[in-house]
Amino acid sequence: MTAYVESARRDWEDGYRRFQEVAREPFREEELHAELEAVTDGLRKRLGSTFTIRELATEYRQADAWTRVAVAERAAARTWLGTLSIVESAAFFLYSRGALDYEP
């Protein structure tokens, strides 16, 4: 795998860990999971169910352009601005498990 793909995977793992930590805060879990679902839905639309880690990493490079809109449309509160990068990384981490070439 290229250095960029490896770097993206580390970002996703770190984001997922932070997502889990923040989701433990009172009143945040439901909100964060709704945001996560918005990003995951966007990934489904862009990549479908057949993709590689490299294709996912390529999508990650341009994700800021569409994740902000996707989350804003579904967010119940403006707090999503502070957690968007965490939610984005967590969604990519979870979605990566469905890649054709996924290896833990």
N, C-alpha and C positions, 0 to 999 in steps of 0.2 A: 504494500500500500504506500501511497505517496505521503510525504510529510504533511501535506495539507489535510488529507483524510485522517491521518492519525491525530493531528491537532484538533480537528473537528470532533472526533470521537471523544477525546479527553474533555473538551468543552461540554459535550452532551452529558457525559458521566457526572462531571462536576455540577452542571446545572440541575440534573435530576436529583442529586444528593441535596442541593440547596432547596430545591422545590419541596422535597419531603420535609425538610426542617421548617420551612415557612408555613407549609400546610398544617403543621401541628399547632400553630398559633390559633387561639380562640377566634371563631367567626371567619377564618380565612380559607378553610378547606373547601367549602362549597364553591366559593368565588374562584379560587385557583383552578379547581377541576373544570369549571365551565370555560375558563380561558384556555386551559390545556386542550379541551375538546375542540375549541375553535381552531387552534393551530393544527391539531391532528386532522380535522376535516379538510383544512387547506392542503395539507400534505397528500391526503387521499385524492383530492381533485387534481393536484399537479403531477403526482407520480403514479397513482393507481396502486395496485397491489403487487405488481411485478417490477422490482427495481433493485439496483445494487447500492452498496455503501457509497461508492464513488458518485453515483447519481444523486444520492441523498446529500452528500457533502457539497456537491455543486449547487443544489437547491438551497442549502444552508447559507451559502455566500450571498444570495439575493433575498433571503427570508425577511430581512427588516422591512423591505418594501411592501410586503403583503401581510405579515403577521400583525403589524400595528393596526391595520384596517380590520382584519378578521376579529381580533380581540376587542377592539373598540365597539364593533357592532353588537357584541354579545355581553360585554361587561356591564355589571350592575352598578359599579362604582368606579370612580376615577383612579382608584388605587392601582389599577393594572399598569399604569405607567412605570411604577417603581419595581414591578416584578416581571415585566415583559421578557427581559433577557433570560430569566430563570425559567419561565414557562416555555419559551421558545426552545431552549436547550433540552428541557425535560421531554418535550414532545418529540424532538428529533431523536433523543435517546431511546424512547419507547418505540418509536416507529422503526428505528434501525433494526430491531429484532425481527422484523418481517422481511428484511433484505435477502435476496437470493444467496448472497455470499456472506451472510452474517456469521461471525465467530465471536464468542464472548471474550 
